[in-house]
Amino acid sequence: MVAEMRGDLSWYGRLRLWGSVGFIVAVMLGGQVLERYGIVQLPLITCIVMLLVLYASTRLKEAPVDHHEQAVVSVASVLRKKEVIAFFSASCLMVMSHSALYVFYSLYLEKLGYSKSVIGTMWSIGVLAEIIFFFYQAPIFRRIGTRKLMLGSMLIAVLRFILIANVDGGSWGLLVLVIAQILHAATFGVHHSASVMQLQTWFGGNLQARGQALYTSISYGFGGTVGGILMGFCWESGGAHAVFLAAAAMAAIAWLMATFSYRWQQEKRA
């Protein structure tokens, strides 16, 4: 599907937003089904969804690749480049930092005394914010550029996690949580789209699918798993405050690695 865009990935968001819409639909419908029939139905629901995904996948048609548009390059040779290593390190760290949200955010808010409806609302705000960004991202990327947006998203992540780490109960705490969730449009939406665009620098043509697979495996597979484990240690040793401060630190290191990646890319072009 990315190949169909012929190098113009500024409109990628309007494709990606359907994943966010699917998340909302799955949570709403799945919650009602589980509430009515019990958690024992979860494996059945999962199997049905996976079968639908499999069916949809069989209906996709691969875009033809122009094998003459670029020289043949191996994946191994691309992965040995220091700017690529720095990019994947930054992406991995960014996803690791977000493990604090995916694993402990709801527990944290419940511990602060917020109701389940408030917790659900916070998640909905974050997803809606990313959907709005994905829909309007094309002119934003064209005006600001991938590099500035990528680095900016990481700095915003540092701010976001510091805000969450220092929130307390009450109306002011709720306002801070709302602001932090709106920032999800930047820390997830901007970063994800910028990463997909950046991948095209090294993984174009017949390497595109493998580049996407590497990005998903390294960032979300390895990064998400390791991040969840590390955040678990932080939760046990220092509580929620330590978890989100660790997330802010990971985002800061991700910014540093991304800065090195772009600097090395500029040196090669000079």
N, C-alpha and C positions, 0 to 999 in steps of 0.2 A: 504493500500500500504506500509505503514511503517512496518507493521507486516511481510510482505513478505521478508524484509531484515534480519529477524531472528537475530536481535540485532546488526548487523553491519550497523550502520547508516552513516558510513563515505562516502558512495556512495549516500546518500540522495540528495546531491546537483544536481546530474544528473537527478533526478526526479523533483526537485523544479525549476530548470532553465526553464522548459517549461512554468511555470507561468510568468516568466519574458519575454520569447519570445512572449507569448500571449498578454502581455501588449503592446509590441512594435507593433505587428500586429494590435491590436485593435485601438491604437492611429493613426497609419498610414491609415488604411482603414476607421475607423470611422471619421477621420478628412476630408477625401476626400468626404465621403457621406454627412456629415453635411455641408461642403462647397458648395456642388452642390445642395442639396435638402433642406437645412435649418435645424435649431435647432428643428423644429416641429417633425422631424423624430426620435429624440432621444428616446422617449418612445418605438417606434417600434423596433429600433435597440436593445435596452435593453431587450425587451421581446424575441426577436429572440435568443440573446446570452444566456439568462437564460434557454430557452427551450433546446438549445444545451447542456448546462451544465446538465440539468435534464436528458436528454437522455444518456449522457456519464456516469452519475452516476448510471443509471440502468444497465449499462453494466459491472460494477465493481463486482468482486467476493471477498467476505470477506475471508481472510486467516483463516484457522482453528486455534483455540487457545488451547494450552495444559493446561487444568485446573489443572493438577497435578504438574506443574513446580514451583508453588509458593503457599504460604499460602494465604487464602482469606483475603483481606484487604479492608476496606471501604474507599471511597473517603474522607469522613469526617475526619477519623483518619489521613489520609495523610495531609490534609489541615491544621490540627492543629499543625503540626511540624513547629518549628520556622525557620528552614532552607528552608522549602517550601514557607512559608510566605515571607521570604526575597527574594527568587528567583522570585516569582510572582510580588513582589513590584519592583524589579529591572527591570524586563521585561516590566512592565507597564510604568515605568518612561522612559525607553529607547524609547518606542513607542511614549509617550507623547512628548519627545524631538524632534522626527522626524516629529511631526505635524507642526513644524515651516517650514519644507520643503514642506510638502504636501499641506499646506494651503497658505503659504505666499511667497514661493520661487520665483514663476513666477512674482508675483506682485512686489517683491523687485527688481528683475533684470530689470523689465520694468521701475520702478521708477529711477533706475540708468542710464537709457537711452539705454539699450541693446535692439536689435531688436528681433522680434518674432522668427526669424530663429536661432539666437544665444541662445535664451531661450530653444527652442526645442532641439538644439544640446547639451546643458548642461544636459537636462533630458536623452537624448540618451546615453551620456557618462556614466552617473550613472548606467543605466540599463545594458549597455554592460559590465561594470566593474563587476557587480554582477553576470552576466551570466558566465563570464570567471572564476570567483572564484568558483561558484557552480560546474562548469565542472571539475576543478582541485582540489577540496577541500579534496578529500580522503587522499592523501599522506600528505597534510598539517596538517590535524587533527591527523593523526597517528604519525607524527613527533613531533608536538608541544603539542597536548593535548587540550581537551575541556576547562579546567579551564583557562589556559593561554590565549587561543584565546577569550574566553568570556570576561575576564577582559580587555584584550588588545583592543577589539572592542569598549568598553565603553570609555576608555581613548582616543582612536582615535576620537571618536565622540565629545568629549570635544574640541579637537584640531580643528576638522572640523568645528564645529559651531562657534568657535572663529574666524577662518579664514573668514568664510562667513560674520560674523557680521562686520568685519573691511575692507571688500573689497570696492574698489571704481571703478569708470569708468576707461577706458583706457586699454592699452595692459597688464600692470602688473596686473590689477584687473581681466582681462580675464584669465590670467595664474593661478592666485590663485583660480578662480572658477573651472577651469579644474582639478587642483590638488584636490580640495575639493570634486568634483564629483567622481573622481577615488576612493577616500576614502569611497565612498558608498559601495564598495565591502566589506569593513570591518565593517562599522557601521550598515549596514543592512544584507548583506550576511552572514558574519561570525557570527554575533549575532543570527540571525534566526536559522541557522544550529546548532550552539552550544546549543541553547535553546531546540530545538527538541531532541537533544541527551541527554541533561540533564534531560528532562522529563522522559526518560526511567528509570532513577534511582528510581523514585517513582511510575510511572504509567506504569508498564509493564503488560503483559498478558491481562486479561480481563478489566483492568483499562485503557488501552492504548487510546481507543477512547475518553473516558471521560477526560483524561489528555489533549489530543489535543484540545478538545472542551473548556476546562477551560482556556488553554493557549490563544487560539484565542479570547475568550470572554473577559477575563480580560485584556490582553495586547492590542489587536487591537480594541476590542469593547469599553471597558471602557476607556482604556488609550488613544486611538485615539480620542474619543469624548471629554473627559475632556481636553486633550492636546490642541485640536483645540479651545475650549472655552477660556482656559487660555492664549493661544497665541494671541487670539483676543483682550483680555484686554491689553496685553503687546503692541500690535500694536497701539492701541488707545492712550495709555499713554506715550509710549516712542519710537514708530516707529519700523522700521525693526531692528535697532541695538539692542533694548531691547528684541525683539523676539528671536534673535539667541543667545544672551547672556543668556537668560532664558533657551534656549534649552541646552546650554553648562552646565549650572548649574544642570539641570535635569539629564543629562548624568553622571555628576560627582557623584550625589547622587545615581544613579543607580549602578555605580561602587562600591560605599561604601556598598550598600545593598547586591550586589553579593559577595563582599569580606566576609561579615558576613555569608552569606549562605554557602560558601565553607569552612570557618573556622569551622562552627558548624557541617558540614558533616565530616570533619576530626576528630573532637573531638569525634563523635559517633563511628568512625571506630577505634579509638585508644584504 
